[in-house]
Amino acid sequence: MIMVTGASGQLASLTLAQLAERGTPAVGGTRTPADGQRLLDFDDPATLDLAGITTLVLVSAGYAEDDLVIARHQAVLEAAIRDGVSHVIYTSLTGAGDHLAFALAHRATEQLIKTSGLPWTILRNGLYAELFGALIAWSPDGLESAFGSGRLSAVARTDLAEVTATIAQAPDVHANTTYDLVGDPISADDVATRLGVTHRTLGLAEYRSRLLSDATLLPFQPAMLTSIATTTRHGFLNTSSPDLTSLLNRPPTDPITIAAHTAKALSAKLSPAVRPHSSGDRASVS
């Protein structure tokens, strides 16, 4: 039986949907289980029951400080060893992402997996195209971001879910292998052009100030988001790898389309005073 952790999250739920479409038995593990899912709370060791699980898809529990994330992953790996899991698939971070503020927890987890004695596959996922679109803000004049003209090798979340499901179906074929799953490089200018609006570059100091004044963000998030902006802006996430296309056995989904759809959806939620003047009929996504 395959288990996918973080089943209430988007990547895990898409992976489970892919497995279901293929008729492959799988169960989701989550701290808030719905019908057919299993309770799995990384912060409560008593819930870490992996009996009967042969392949564990460990979706990173990265929404926290590094020490907590690593402790969560270590607890799950210890349960996997105890309960006889045969293979661990971990959704990590692209190899180009070592300058990002959240890279350490991923690299530490990779080391824990490699020294666990369990067969493993590490999926070094590129940053989501959906995230890139969500991090480009709207103003009355169009789009603005701290990305400058930098390019990010973004990837659609659905493509990553498809690859994850494929590997989970035949993990032995991919044993002790690391894949770098990045898509085509895109920029905020590309998204603006697709939407028919302008793009203004924010200075990093202004961007960080905005983040620090946002009461909805958790304490670790301003540094995390600023690191995405500066790493993209200065070209460190503009990379390439054949792994995604090879594992999909088709061209990846166009990340500009995904990012533009996300940005446009956010525009529709803004008040009329903030919506860009030119985002009406021209802001279409093909």
Salt bridges, closest charged atoms under 4 A:
ASP41 OD1 - ARG31 NH2 3.47
ASP43 OD2 - ARG31 NH2 3.06
ASP43 OD1 - ARG72 NE 2.89
ASP83 OD2 - ARG82 NH2 2.87
ASP98 OD1 - ARG107 NE 2.68
GLU110 OE2 - ARG107 NH1 3.00
GLU110 OE1 - ARG124 NH2 2.75
GLU130 OE2 - ARG157 NH1 3.95
GLU144 OE1 - ARG200 NH2 2.98
GLU144 OE2 - ARG210 NH1 2.73
ASP159 OD1 - ARG250 NH2 2.75
GLU162 OE1 - ARG250 NH2 2.83
ASP189 OD1 - HIS199 ND1 2.80
ASP190 OD2 - ARG151 NH2 2.90
GLU206 OE2 - ARG200 NH2 3.94
GLU206 OE2 - ARG210 NH2 2.98
ASP254 OD2 - ARG194 NH2 3.33
